[in-house]
Amino acid sequence: MYPRGGGSGLAGQSLGRGIVLDLSRYMRRVDAPQSDTVRVQCGVVQADLNRSIGKYNRLFGPDPATRSVSSIGSMLAIDAAGSHFPQYGSTGDCVESVEVVLPSGEMVELNQHDWAAENAADSLGGQLARDVGLLLQQASALLMRPPWGDVSRGCGYRVEKVLDGDRVNLARLMCGAEGTLGVITEATLRVQPIPRVRGLMLVFFSRLESAAKAAVDLAGRNVAACDLMDRRLLEIARETEPVYETIIPRGAEAMLLVEIQGEDPTSVRTQLNQILHRQQRRNRNIVSYRLTTDREERNLLWRLARRVIPRLYRLKGSMRPLPFVEDIAIPPSRLPEFLRVLQDVLKSERVTATLFAHALQGQVDIRPFLDLASPKDQVKLARLSELIYEQVLQFDGCVSGEHALGLSRAGWAERQLGPRLELFRRVKRVFDPDGVLNTGKFLSPTPPKVNENLRPVPQFDAVVASFSAGVDTGMTESPAAELDSAPETSLPASSTLPIILDWPENSLSYTARSCNGCGRCRTSAQAERMCPVFRVHKGEEASPRAKANLLRGVLTGSLEAADFESREMKGISDLCFNCHQCRLECPASVNIPKLVLEAKAQHVASHGLSIRDRLLNRLDLLAYWASRMPRVANWSLSNPFMRWLLEKIFGIGQSRKLPKVARRSFLNWASRAKLARTSRGASLRKVAYFADQYVNQHNPLLGRAIVEVLQHQNIEVYVPANQTPSYAAMISSGEIAQARKLIRTNVEILAEAVRQGYDIVTSEPSAALCLQQEYPSLLPGEETELIAANCYEVSSYLWRLHGRGQLELDFRPTPMEVVYHQPCHSRVLDQKE
């Protein structure tokens, strides 16, 4: 049995052959905090917890990089920490008590217990405490000799923090146990006041070693956080987010992020300046710095450190940054020396890697670039881990300081822990005598090797052979980076899949594998719009990454091609309604909406559509006939019985407000207004207005207003008379064959308009998205590319004119206030423009 939280781990901590307990979906209760504690269930996400208790001016300090998706149960299981470890410690340092379900099914509250008391065995918790206390007392000499040097974090059971005389802290024992002793369901956590002022400073260095030495010098100086980034990460940040181009100097080899907390901005800035001046006196390799106490700027600078590693997966090509030696703990004072040795190891193996570190705690995250599709690189992966971990042990370090041993580091448990490992096995038998929980990991007598559980990678040639024409075999593939399941190096014949959409350069396989499983698509952060469906559903199948995992399963043969067309797959695909927010906010920009559309198209091609769905896809026809009797149609749309009938037949909720049908269409008005013909004149600016269904059949007044605004700007407006709807609903439902036939008219008309010098504008963001992104996937070619390159949502088009100083601003002010909600598809278009 394998307890699982957000599934964002890198070492395969919750993977195995058996029953997986997803504790993230329902167990999300947060009680009102007391003065310095709060009771939470295990499925609560760390960021959600802090939002909940923030109104009481409290926060939970440990902040792993994935805190927006990491559950409290997972953080307890691996004793997670993060950048602010120097200020708040790890999760285990902040736990008061935990409620645990034992493998026997019994539930027990674990906290501080008097294991030597006469009545200790009268309760289940007391009996466990007595058994553990006796074991640890007998091993007291062993506990005096830790298997690592002066590192702030260790791995395995944190037994050195459990026994204190006659007291045994079983809650602390559960932290870092990786779910091998019991299933944590609730916990009482210590919380802290939110700091009044937080100051942040970025210091850029011309040498990596100089940055590491500066970090060592910060020990004991009241620093709340200190992170180190190397040149490659800085370059990626500059390339992927333009805002950092002016912040990160070219040529910087390393950056140190330093945070100070205090009571007022003046004292915080003073402390940061003192640190800066001290380093400038001692270190000639500082090239620039940035210092702030402003909240918005501080968040921007923190985002640089927190989002750059996920953005590594935007890089193209077969070589990918792999997290298999990403959790090293080194005595902080020896960090500069270790980094020199590490660089020598990487050079000897001719491997490039990125480096990130929580420098004050000596926590080093290394991600070598390897190609998991290459058998040679699979061997090199194992050899690299051997060489690097040998150096870690030589430096009195620990192979895993924060992310757990899991599957990928379990093979190093015996060399790292020595005789402690047998003590851990004895503790395990106290709680789980039958070995039910999270088996096959670091306590196993035959632990897996680092390259035994690599995620399958489709073989490039096999994938290309399976697909239809139009695929360029010259592109190299990029593997996924997480260690999830048994190795597979070939694509079985059963996995052939004739693709339906256009996927140039074999990008179907590439897109499926670009998802590295980081889990950030599971966030419910209020500042983001990532997957509205998952925010409500909470099940893993609703997450965007689930769709990539399923398609990758088909491509690698883990799933049959028939599974891709199954009703189960359709049910999962229907949890996506094509809002595109995941693609927009995914650190790796994985095009999940297109993967889902391919899955829906596969199902429709095999099983067809229901009559209901076919009718909903042709609302333009229904609206056309309704416009013949608009009074009757509009009465029906507001009649309770007719709405009940619509709900039963079409599934349209009675509470939904439906648009009325117009008596005369917008295209009819445009024809009468003589806008349906192109002009031979050489106007400075001219546009072809694509109305789509809503304006044409439901709200012609909106279209007329847009025409007036455009004409007021001296823009010639052309409204093609034979244009049809965009058929966005038909495309989103997967009815691709019919959509291809119907959109050809639009493609021919609009492409010709562009050739005559017209820009295309539409007032419907979904229509603009169709023209820009969906049409090229259905009808690839010069015409759809021409349309996509010259299509704008009308507000964006006018804003572009304003940006160029070409917008007439002689409008009459209107005294009113409005609340504006930006449509999801408009956000996607803004990114393009």
N, C-alpha and C positions, 0 to 999 in steps of 0.2 A: 504494500500500500504506500502510495507516494503523495504526501500533502503538497499542494501547489498554490501559489499566490498569483502574482501578476505574470509569471512566466517570462521575466526579464533577465533571469540569471544567465551567466556566460559559461558556467562550468558544468551544466547539466545536472544541477542539484536536485531537481524534482522529476527527473526522467527515469524510467525503468519499465520493466515488463510486469504489469499488474494493474491494480486499480489506482487511478489518479483521482485524488480528492481536490476538486476545484473549490477553494475556500474564498474566492474573491467575489463571487456573484451576490450572495445574500447577506453574509455576515459583516454588515457595515454600520453597526450602531456605535454612536459616540455619545456617552453620557456627559452632562454638564460638568466641567472641571471643578474640582475643589481648589483650594488655594494653590497647591503645588502638585496635584496629581489629577489624572483623568483616566477613566475606565473606557476601553475601546474593544471592539471585536476584531478578530484577526483579519477580516477582509477589508478593513478601512485602509484607504490609500493615504500615505504620509502627507501628501499635499492637501488632501481633503481634510485630514485631521487638523492641520494647521489653519486651514480656512475656518473650520468649525470653532476652534478654541481661540482664534485670533480676536473675536469680538469680546473675549474676556481678557485681552492683552496677555495672552499666553502663547507659547510655541513649544513644539517638540523638536529638540535641537538636532539630532542626527539627520543628515541630509544626503543620502546617496544620490548619485547623478541621475538615477531613474526615479527620483522621489515622486514624480507626477503619476507614476503607475505602480510603484512598489507598495505592496500591502504591509501592514504592521506585522502580520504573522510571518511573512518572509523575512522582514528585517530582524525580527527576534530570532528566527531560525538560523540566520547566518551571522548574527551580531553585527549588523551593518552599521557603518559610520558615514563618512563623507568628508567633504572639504572642511567642515566646521568641527572636526574631531578635537582639535586643540582647545576649543571653547566648551564643547558639550559632551565630549566622549562618544562612546558607541551606544548602540541601542541597549546592550546588556548593562551598561553603566546607568541607564535611566529606568530600569524596570524595578517595580516594587513587588509585584506578584503576577502569576499567570494561572489561568484556568486551562487544564490540559485533559484531553481524552487519551487514556492509556490504551495500548493494544488490546487489553482485556475488555474494553468498552466502558470501563469505570471512569468517572469524571472526578478530578481532584484539583483543589486550589493549592498551588505551590508558592511558597515564599521563604522566609527565614524560619527554620525549625530547630528546636533543641533536640538534637539527635541522641544525646546521652541521658535525657530525662527518663525516669522510671516508666512513665506512661506514654512514651514516644510511640510504641507500637499499637496504641489504642485506636489510632486513626490511620487511614491509608497514607496520607502525606507523612505522618510521623514514622510509619514503617519504612517508607522509601528513604526518608532522611536518615534513619538509623542504619540501614543497609549501606547507603552511600557514605555516611560518616565513618563507619568501620573500615570500608575500603580505603578511603582517603587517609585515615589515621595510620593504617598499616603501610601506606605508600608515602608517608611523610618525608622520608629521606629522598625519594624520587622527586617529589614536588619541589624540593629545595634546589633541584638542578634542572632548570628549564632547558628545553632542546633548542633554544635560540638565544641570541645575545640581547642587547638593549633595544629590543623592538617594542613598539607600543601595542602591536597586535600579534596574536598567534593563531593557530588553527586547531581544529578538533575541539573536544570538550574543554571549557575554560575552568578546569579543576583547580587551578591555582587561585581562583577568585571565589571558590565555593565554600571552603572550610575556614572557619574562624573560631578556634577553640571548640566550645560545645555547640556552636551554631553552624548549621548547614543551609546555604542559600540555594535551594533547588530551583528557584526562579532564574537565578544567574546561570545555573547549569544548563537550563533549557536553551539559553541564548548561545548560539554557535553550534548547537547539536545537530543542525541540518535536518531536523525532523526525524531523527533516528530513535528518539526516546518517547515521544508522545506528540499528539496533534494539539497545538496551541489554538484555543478558541477565543479566549479573551485575555486581556492584560491590563494591569494598573500601571501607568507610566508616570514618571516624574516629568513635569513641564516647568518651563522657565518664563520669566517676564520677557516680553519682546523688547529688544534693545532700543533705546531712544534714538540713538544715532549710530549709523554704520558708515564708516569711511573705507574707500577702496582705492588701491593704487596698483597700476600696472607699471612694471619696470622692465625695459627691454635691454638685452645684453647682446654683445657681439660674439660671446662664447658661451656654450652650454655649461661648461664646468664653472665659469664665473657665477652663473645664476645659481647653481647648486651650492657653491660656497656661501653665497649671500643668504640662501635659505638656512644653512647651518648656523649662520651668525644670528638669525632671528630667534633662535631657541631661548625661551625664558623672557621674551620681550612683550608679553601680553598680546600676542597676535592671535586673532580668532580663526584665521584661515590663511593658508599659504600654498598655492598651487603652482606647478612648474609645467611649461609647455615648450616643446622643441620647435625648430624652424619649420618642419613639414606641416605641423598643425597650424602654425601661424600663416603659412602660405595658403593652406586650404581655407582658412577663415577669410583671408583677403579675397580669394577667388570666388567664394560662394556667397558672401554677403558684402555688397559694395560699401556699406557703412563703415566697415573695418579698414578700408583702404587708407583712410586718413588717420586712423588710430595706430595701426601697426606699421612701423617704418620698414622700408625695404632693406633687406640685408640683415635683419635681426635674426640671431641664431637661437634665441631663447627668450622666454618671458616669465616673470615672476608676478603672480597675483597675490596681493597682501591685503587682508581686511583687519581693521581695528574697530572695536565697538566701544561706545562710551556714552556719557550723559549729555554732552553738548557738542555741536560741530567744531567749535574752536579747539577744544582739547583733543578731539579726534584728529583734526588736521595737523595739530602740533605734533602729535605722536607719529603720524605718517611722515611728516617732514623731517623729524628727527631720524627716523629710520632711513629715509632717502639720503639725507646729508651724511650720515655715517657710512652708507654704502658708497656714496660718491667719493668720499675720502679714501676708502679702503679698496675701491674697485674702479679701475680705469676703463672697464669694458661696458659700462652703461652707455647706451646710445640715445635713449629717450625715456620719458615716463609720462604717465597720466594719472592725476589724482582728483578724486571727487568725493563729496558727501551728498550730492544730489541723488534722490531716489531713482529717477528715471535713468540717469546716466549710469548709476551703479548697476541697475538691472541689465542695461545694455552691455556693460563690461563683463558682468557675471555670465551673460549668455555666451560670450566668446569662449569661456572655459567649459561651459556645460553642454554646449551643442556641437562643438567642433568634432568630437570623436564620432558621433552618429553621422555627421556629414562626410566622413571618410568614404561612406558607401555610395556617394554620388560619383566617385571616380570610376572612369570607364576602364575596360580591359579585363584580362584574366587574373592579374595579380591583385589580391585583395588583402586588406589589413585584418589579420586573424587574431582573435583574443584567446590565446592559449597560454601565454606567460604574462597575463595582464594584472596579476594580483600579488606581486612580490613585495615583501616587507624587509627592509634593510635598516640596520641601526642608523638613525638619521645623521649622526656625525660622520659616517663613512659613505654617505651618498655620493659626493664628488668622485671618490676613488672607484666606487662601484660603477658609475656611469662610464668612466674611462675603460674599465675592463669589459663592460657590456658592449661598447662600441668596437672593441677589438674582436670580440666573439662574432658580432654581426659582419664585420669586414672579412673575417676568415671564412665565413660561409657565403659571402657575397650576397647578403640579404639586406634590403632596405627596411626600416621600421620607423614607426612614430613612437614618441615618448611623451607620456604625461605622468605627473607625480603629485601626490599630496606630500609636499616636500618635508614639512615639519614632522610628519609621522613616518617618513621613509617609505611611503607606499608608492610603488612604481608600476605603471601600466605601459607595457610594451606590446606593440602590435606589428609583427613582421608581415611583410607583403609576400604572400605565397599563392600558388594556384592549386587549389585542391583537386582540380580535374587531372592534375599531373601526378602519376605515381611517384615520380622522383621527389616532388615537393611534399608528398605525404610522408615519405621517408625523412626528408629534410626537417619537417615539422617535429618529428620525434627526436631527431638528432639535436635540433636547436633547443628544445625543452631540456634535454639531457645536459647540454653544455651550459645553458644559462642557470639551471637549477643547481648544478654542481658549484657554480660560482656563488650562488646565493648562500648555500650551506657553508662555503669557505668564508664568507663574510659574516657568519653567525646570524644569517637572516632566516626568513620563513617563506616557503613557496606559496603560501596563501595567507594573506593578512586580513582580507575583508570579504572576498567574493565566495568563500567556501572552497573546500577540496572538490566536492561534487564528483563527476565522472572523470573530468580531464586531468585532475591532479591526484586522484585516489592512489595511483601507482607510486606516488612519492611519499605516501603517509608513513610507511615503515622507516624509510631512511630519515625522514624529518622528525618523527616522533620517538623512534627507538622503543625502549621498554614502556613508555607511556601508552603505546598502542594497546598492549595487553591489558593495562589498567582500564582503558576506555572500553574494551570488549567486556570486561567484568561489570562495569557500570551499565553498559547496554543490557546485559542479561538481567540486571535488577529491574529495569523498566520493561524490557521486551524480550522475555526468555525464548520466545518462539521465532524471533527475527522477522517480524512482520513489517516493520516500518522502514522505508527507504533503504532497502537492502542493495547489495552490490556496489557499495561506495567504499569509503576509506576504511571501514571495519572489516571488509571482506578479506578472507585469506588469499583470494586470487583477484585482486583489484584490476580494473581495466587499464590498458595502456592509453596514452594520450591520443593515439591515432586509431583506436579501436571503435570509436563511436562518432565518426565524422558524418555530417549530414550528406546524403547522396547528392552527387553532382551529375546532371545529364551530360552524356558524351556528345560533343558538338556535332560530329558527323552523323550520329544516329538521329539526333533531333532534326537536323536538316532534312534527312532522308524521309522523315515521317511527314513533313509538311508539304503544303501545296507550293506551286510556283511563286516566284516573286521574292524568294528569300536569298539574300546575299551571303554566301558561305565564307566570305572573307573576314567576317567579324569574329574576334575572340570572345569567349564567354567569361563571365565573372562569377565565381562561386559564392554561395552564402557563407556566413562566417560563424555560425553558431554550431555547437557540437550537440546534435540532436539524436541521430539514429544510426543504424548499422551502415557500414561503408558499402557503396555500390558504385561501380565504375562503368557500367554499360546500361543501355536502355533496352529493355526487353521489347520484342516485337509486338507484344500485346498492348504497348503504350502508344502505338501510332495514332495520331489524331489529326484529321484534316482541318486545318484552321479556317475560320470563316472571315474574320476581319483581316485587314492588311497589317502585317507585322514586318516592316522592312528590316533587313539585316538581322534576321532571326531574333528580333527584340522580344518576342513572346517568352522564349526561354530566359533571355537576359533579364526581363522585367520580373519574372517569377523568382529568379535567384537573387535579384538585387535587394529583396527584403531580407534583412539580417536578423529579424525576429526581436528587435530591441524592445518592442512592446509600447512604444510611445504613442501608437494609435489607440491605446486604451485610456488615454488621459481624459479627465473630466475638468481640466483647468478652465476657469471662467474666461480667461483671456484668449482662449483658443476656440475653434469651432470643430476640432477633430471629431469625426464620426458621431453625428447626433443620434444614430441608431444605437451604437454601443452605450452611449450615456444613459439610455433608458433600459436597454436589454441586459447589459452587463455580462452576457455569456461570451465565452471565447469565440464561438462561431460567428458572433456579430462583429468582431474586431476586423479591421481591414487586413491584418496580417494573416488571418485564417484563410482568406481567399488565395493569397500567394502560396501558403503552405499546401493547400489542396492541389493547386495547379502544378506545383513542383513535385508533389507526390505522383501525379499522372506522368509527368515528363521523366521521372526516374524509375518508373515501374513499381513504386510502392503502392500505387493505386492502379486499377485497371482503367483503360480509356473509357469504358462504359460507365464508370463511376462519375465521370465528368458530365455525363448526360442524365444522371439519375435524378429522381425526385428529391432525394436528400440534398444533392448539390444545388438544385433549384431553390429549395427552401433556404439554404445558406446565401445563395446569390440574391434572393429577394430581400435579404436584410440590408442590401445596398440600394439606395434610390438615386445614385449617380449625382450626388451633390458636389463631388470632387474636392471636398475639404481635406481628405486624407492625403491626396496627392500634393495639395498645396502646403500642408504642414508637416508631412513626413520628412525627417532629416535627410533621407536618401531620395526623396521625390519619386517614390515608386508609383507607377501608374496603375493603382489598384482598380479604379473605375473601368479601365479598358480590359483588365483581366476579368472582371465581373461580367462585362458586356460580352466577352468571348464565351464565358460559361453559360450565360443566358441564351446566346445565339445557338450554342451546341444543343441545349435542351429543346429549343423551339424547332431546330432542324430535325430532331429525332422524334419529338412528341407533338409538335404543333402547339397552337394556343387555344385556350378555351374561348367559347363564343363571347363571354363577358370581356375578356382581354382584347379580343379583336374589335369589339364595338368601342371600347375605351380608346383604342388606338386610332379610331376614325371619328373622333368627336367633331371634326370639321364637317363630315357628311351629316351627322346628326344635327349640328348647328345650322347647316344649310337648309335642311328640311324644316327645322323649327322656325327659321326666319320667314317661311311662307305663312306661318300662323303665329306671329310673335306674341300676341296677347294670350293665346291658349298656352303656348310654351312657357311663357314667363309666369303665368298663373300656376302651372304645374310645378315649376321650380320652387314655389313658395307654399304649395298646398301640403299640409301634414301627411295626408294619405299617400300622395304621389312621392313625397320624400321618403316615406317608409318603404314604398315599393322600390325606389331607386337604391335604397340601402340593401334590401334583400337581393336584388338582381345584380347590382353593380358593386356593392360593397362601399358605396359613398355614404359616409356618416350623415345622419339627419341634421346634425349641428353645423355641418360645413356650409359656408355661405357660397352659393354658386353664382357665377356671372349671368346676367340677363342676356337674352339674344336681341341683337339690334335688328330693326326693320330693314335697314339698308346697309350693306357692307361698306367698309372703307374703300375697297377697290372700286366699287361702283361709284362712290363719290369722287375718287381720284380720276376716274375715266371722264366723268362729267366736267371735272375741273381742268381737263386737258393736261394731266400730269403723266399720262400713260405712254407718252412718246418721248423718245430721246431727242436731244437737241443737237443740231450740227454746229452750233455756235461754240466759240472758244471761251467758255466761262472760266473765271479764275478758279472757282471751286464748284464742283457739282457732285451730287450724291444720288445713289439709287437706294430708295427706302424699301427695306424688306419688312413688311408689316407683321407677318405671322398671324396665327389664328385669333389671339385675344383682341388685338386692335381691329382686325378685319371684320370679325363676326360678333364681337361683344362690346367693344368700346371704340367705335370709329372716331368719337370726339377727341380721344387721346391722339390718334393718328393725325387728325386735322390740326391739333394744337402743335404737334411736332413739326408738321410741314410749315406752319406759320412762323415758328421760331427759326427754322432753318432759312426760310425765305427772308426773314428780317435780317439775317446775317449775310444777305446777298449770295446765298448758296442756291444754285439751281437744283431743284428736286425732281427726280424721275421715279415714278411708281410703276414698276413693271406690271402690266395688266394680267399676265398669265402666271404670275407667281403662285405657288402653293404654300401650305403651311410647312414649317421646318420638319415636322414629324418627329419631334424630340421624344414624345411618349412612345412612339412605335420603335424608335431606335433603342431607348432605354429598356424596353421590354424584351429585346432580343429578336424582334421580327425583322431580321436584317434583309432577307431576300425581297420582301415586299417594299421595305424602305428604300432599297437600292433602286427599284423601278420608279418609285414616286418622286425621289429627290432629283432625278436626272433633269426634269424640267427646270427646277431652280438652278441647278449647276450650269446648264446651258445659258439661261437668261442672265444670270449674275456674272458669269465669266465674260460674256460678251460686253456687258456693261463696263466691267473693269477695263477691258481692252479699249473701250471708247473713252477712257479717262475718268470714269466714275469711281468714287469710293462707295462702299456699301455700308449703310447704317441701319440699325434695327433698334427698336425701343425695348425689345425683350431680351434680357441677358441670356436666357436659355437658348434662344434662337442664335444669338451671336456665338455661343459656345458650340452649337451644332455646326455652324458654318466654319468656324475656326478649327475645330478639333474632331468632330464626329464624321463630317462628310469626307475628309481625307482618308479616314479609316475604312469607309464603305466604298468609295470610288476613288482610289488613288490615281493621281495623274496631274498633269499640268493645270487643268481647269480648277480642280478643288484647291490646289496649292495657291493658285492665283487669287481665288476667293478668300481663302484663309488669311493671306497676307494683306488684304485690303478691306477687311471687314471690321467694323467698330460698333460697340454699343453707343447709342447716340449721345449719352451724357459724357462718355469718355471722349468722343469725337469733338464735342464742344469744348471740353476742358483742354484738349490738345491745342485748339485754336487760341484759347485764352493764354496758354503757356507760351505761345508764339507772339502774343500781343495782337492777334487778328480777330478777337471777339468783340463785337459791338456791345457796349455796356449801357446803352441808353434805355434801360428798363425802368418801369414805374415801381417804386417800392411798395410792398404789400405788408401791412402790419399784422403778422401772424407768427405763431411758433409751430414748428413741426418736429415730430420725432421720426428719425429716419432709420430704418433697418436695412442694412445692405444685403441684397440677395447673395446667396452662396455663389452662384455662377458669376455674379458681378465681381466678386473677390478674385475668382480665377482669372477673369479677363483683365483685371487691374494688374495682376502679376505679369501677364503677357505684354501689357502696354507700358 
